[in-house]
Amino acid sequence: MIISGKKQQRQHLEYFLGLESLKVVKAYKYLGLDFEDSLRWTLTRQRLVAKAKGRSAMLSKALSEGLSLKAAEVIWWSMIVPVLNYGSELWGAAKCNEVEKVQLEVGKRLLGVSKKTASVVVRGELGWWSMRAQRDMKRLMYWARLIRMDDSRLVKRVYRTRREKAGKRISDWCTEVHKTLTSLGLGHIWDTEEVGSEKDWKSLIKVSIQAREEKEWIEEMKKLPKLRTYQQLKFVLEREEYLETIMDNEQRRRVTALRGGTNSLRIEVGRWKGESLQDRTCTLCAKREIEDEAHVLMCCSAYARERMELYKNIQIATDYDLNSMRGDQEWLLHTLIGIGCEQRRKRHLIQLEVAKFVEVMFRKRARILDRIQDHVDTRD
């Protein structure tokens, strides 16, 4: 049989190249990245997210078996974050909600808090940047390396050609770098390209990204009414000391939930049920006050004995007489679950005593509410 035309040419080419077949592919994997014919990075992100989720599942199992918070964070930063950020110098400008979701899920597991806990609380307690900010850091570090390269390098020549056309396309790497610099208040450096040494540049963009992240974090926090107490306690996006001070996982979890507003108090549960604010009063005392974080910590008579013991232990450990400061509830709230105490050692002692009180308080509250419910059921 004689084969002619395009089919013959194709077979000759396949034979010459040693290929069984020639196919036009829509994506090609190279150095761990999927280059798509659409010039998107969807496949890369999906694959990295899937890999990171697999590792985070192993981390969750280790946490359930008693892994410490400190060790868990080491695993997060060394084994999961590098996966999520792999190659992000190239693809990192894209909006990646799925990547942010992985970080928030891991953060909630580390803190042991409810899935309903606000993302700003998770990042605020751990002091974490968003994943977008981490990618911005990597991309700007790579951009500075490009600037420092010799003009004879091929990658530098390609960059120069693309830079001249920045802003003329909807999606362009150079344009995204320019936008990122502008968002950090460093737009002038795009024009001057005065990036300095690697160390100085890293320090500059780290401070700039921290300022941007903190500003956006505060703005997001102000939008959530449930963070009424958190807004009084937290002003800086940095890791909280009590995460290292309080070693008991249950006590630490309850303190985080109390600070972050996602707990079983009436002010939160009533919000879920659609109750008006004035109706979310404490059912355990006769003060008719809204049962919020400040009420159970400093006012509710149901925990008077436990509170007296708390103040006594704090005075023994620190010489602070909290009873004499009952009139200044703002100061007292900051001292108990904030950073009102300036001395680090005394602050840690207070955190330990408060953690014990919070655990006992919530357990006692649950017992009383169960008895009340049993009594109601019996009458019915």
N, C-alpha and C positions, 0 to 999 in steps of 0.2 A: 504494500500500500504506500502510495506516494503522499507525503505530507508537505503542504506548501503554504505560502502566505504567512499570516501573523502567528498561526499556531506553530508552524515550523520554526519561526524566529524565536518564539518563546521557549520552545524546547531546546533549541541551540543555546540560548542564554542561560537556561537552567543548568544545562550540562556543563557549560563553561564556568559558571559560578559555583557548581557543586551543590545546587539547591534542588530540593524535591519539588518545590513550588514557589512561585513568587506571589506575595500578597501585599496589598496596600493596607497598612495598619493604621488604626486611629490613635494609637498610643504606643509609646516606646519607653521602656524602663531603662534608665541609665544612672548609675551611681546612686541608686536608691530613690530616684525621683521619676515620676511618670510624666513624660512629655507628650501632651495631647495635641492633636491636629487643630483643636479649637483654641489653643493657646491658654487653656484654663488649667487649674491644678486640682480639679475635683477628685480625680483618682488618687492623687498623692495624699490629700487630706483624709480621704476615706480610709485608705490603707493605714496611715499613721494613727488615726483615731482608733481603729479596730485593734491595732497592736497595743496601744496605750491602755485601752479598756481591759484587755487580757491581763496586762500587768497590774492594773489597779484592782482587778478581782483577786489576784493573789495577795495584794497588800491588804485588802479587806479581810481575807481569811486569816492573815497573820495578826491583824489587829484583834480579831475575835478570839484569838488564841493567847492574847496577852502581850503582844508587841507594844513597846512603849511609844508614846507620841514622838519623842525625839528620834528614835530609830526609824519610825514610819516616815518622818519628814526627810530623813537622809535617803530613804528608798525613793521617795517622790522626786526629789531633786536630782538624784543620780541615775534612776532607771526609767522614769516615766516622762519627766519634762524634756529630756534630750530627744525622746521619740517624737513628742508633739511638736517640737521646734526644729526637727531635722530639715535642713535645707531651706529654712524660712527666710534666709537672706534673699532668696529668689521669689518665693510664693507668699511671703508673710504679709503683704499689703492687703490680701483678700480678707473679706469679712468671714470669720470662722466661728459661728455660734456653737458648733459641735465641739470644738476644741475648748472653748470657755466652759461648756457644760461638764466636760471631763474634769477640769480643775475644780469646779464647784462641788461636784459629787465626791471627789477625793477629800476636799477640805471638810465637808460635812462628816465624812467617815472618820477623819482624824479627830475632829472635835466631839464626835459622838452625838451630834444634835439632830433634830428632826429635819426631814426633807423640806419642811415649810419654812425653815430658817432663811432669812433674807440673805442674798448673796453678799451684800455690803457688810453684813455682820461676819460672815465667814472670812472674807478677805481682810476685814478690819482686825479681827482677833489674831489672825495668822500673819498679818502684815504683808500680804501677797499683792503684787501687781496683777493686773489682768494679763492673760496670755498675749493679747494684742501688744501690750507694752513691752513684754519680753521679746516679741518678734521685732518690734521697732528698734529695740536696743541692738539686736543682732544685725539688722539690716543697715543701720547707721554706722556700726563698727565696720561692716564690710565696705560701705560707701567710702569711708575715710581711707581704708586700705587701697581702694581704687585710686583715690586722689594722690596717694603717696607713691604709686607705681611709676616706673619710668615710662615716658611717652611712647617708647618703642614697643612696649608690650601690646600684644594683639587685643587683650581684653580692655586695655586702656583706650586703644584706638576705637574699638567698638563703642565704648562708653561715651567718648567724645562725640561720635557721630550721632548717637541716640540723644545725648544731652541737648544738642542744638534743636532737636524737634520736641523737647519736653513741653507738655502743655497743649500740644496740637492733637493729642489722641485722648480718647476716653480712658483707656487703660494702658499705662506705660510705666515701666519700672522707675525710670528717672523722674517722671511726674509724681509718682507716689513718694519717692524720697523727698522731693521738694515739698510736698504737702505735709509730710511728717515733720520736717524741720520747721515749717511755718507753725504747725500746731504746738511746737515746743518753744516758740518765740526765738527760733534760731534761723529764720528764713534768710537773714543777711549772709549767713555762712555759705548758703547755696551759691551766692554770687561771688564771694571772695575766695571760697574753698580753703580758707585758713583753718585747718583742722588741728594743727599742732601735732604734738607727740601722741602716740596711742594711749598712754596713761592719762594725759591731760584731757584728751577727747572723751575717753571713757568716763572720767569724773564729771565732765560737763554735761554729757547727755544723761548720765545717771541722775544727777540732780534735777535736770529739766524734766525728765520723764516722771520722777517722783512727784514733782510739783504738779504736773498735769494730772497724774493719777489721783493725787490727793484731792485736787479741786473737783474732779468728776465724781469721785467717791463721796465727798461731802454733799454735793448737789443731789446725787441719787439717794443718799440717806435722808435728806430733808423731805423727799417726796413720800416717805412711808410713815404714816401715823403710828404704826405699831412700834416704831423705834423711839418712842417718847423718852424712855429712860436712857437708851443708848446715846442719843444726841446730847444728853447732859454729861455723859462720861467720856466719850470718845471724840477726839479732835484731830488726831494724827494717825496716818496710815502706817502703823508699825505694830510689830508683834507684842502681845500682852505678856507681862511677866508671870502672871498667875498660871499660865500654861506649863511653865517649868516648875513653879513652886508647889502647886497642888498635884501630887503624884497619884492620888486615888482617882481613877477614871470616872466613877459615878459622881463624885463630888465636883470634879472639874466640869463635867457635862452639865450638871445642874446650875453651876455658877454661870456658864456660858449662856444657857437658856434663860436665866434670870436677867442677865445683862442685855441679851439680844431680843427680848420681847416674845419669843416663841416658847410659851410655857403654858401650864394648866391654870393659871390665875384667871379670875373672872373677867378681867378687862380684855383678855385675849380670847377666851372661850366665848364670851358674850359677843365679841366682834364676829366670830364665825357664825353665831346664831342670828346675827342681825339685830341684836339688842342695842338700844340707845345707850350712850355713854353713862348717863346718870343712873341707869338701871343696873349697871354692873357692880353693884355694891357687895361688900364682904358679907357672907352668910355665917361667919364664925364669931363675929363680935357685934356689939350693939352700937358701934360708932357710925354706922350708915355711911362709911366712906367707900370710895371706889377701891376695889381690891386690885391694886397694882403693885409693882415691885417695891416702891417706897413704903407702901402701907404694911406689907408683910415683914419687911426688914425692920421698920422703926416704930410702928404704931399698933398693929393688931394685938389685942389683949389675949388672943388664943395662944400666943407664943411668948407671953410675958416671962415665964420662968426660964425658958430657953434663952431669951434675949438677955435676961439678967446674968445668966451664966456666961454668955458670950462677952458681955461688957466686962465682967469680972476677970475672965481669962485674958482679955486684951489689956486690961490695966496691969495685971501681974506681969505680962510679957513686955509691955511697952511703956508703962507709966501713964498712958493716956486714959483720962477719965471721960468716957463717952457719955455717961449719964449727965454730966454738966453741960454737954453740948447739944442736948435734945432740942433746944430752941432753934438751932441752926441746922435745919434738915438738909439743906443743900450741901453743907460741909460734911455732915454725917454720912450722906449718901456717897459722896466722893471717897470718904475714908473707908467705908465698908466694901464697896465694890468698884471703886475707881482707883485713882492714884493720888488721893488727898494727902497721904503721908509722905513727906519728903525723904525720910531716912529709909534706905533700901532694906536694911535688916528688919526694922520694925514693920515696914510695909508687908514684907513676906510673912511675918508672924500673924499680922492681921488677916491676910489672905487665907492662911491655913485655918484660923479660927472661924472665919466667916463661912468657909467651905463646909465645915462640920455643921454649923448652924443651919445653913441652907438645906443640907441633906436631911437633917432631923426635922426641920420645919415642914418640908414638903411631905415627908413620910407621915408626920402627925396630921397634917391637913387631910391627906388621903384617908386616914383612919377615921377622923371625925366625920368627913363627908360620907363615908361608907355607912357609919352608924346612923347618920341622919336619913340616908336613903332607905336603910333597913327599917327604920321606924315609920317612914312614910309608906313603905310597901306593906307593913304589918297593919297599919290603920286602914289602908285600902282593902 
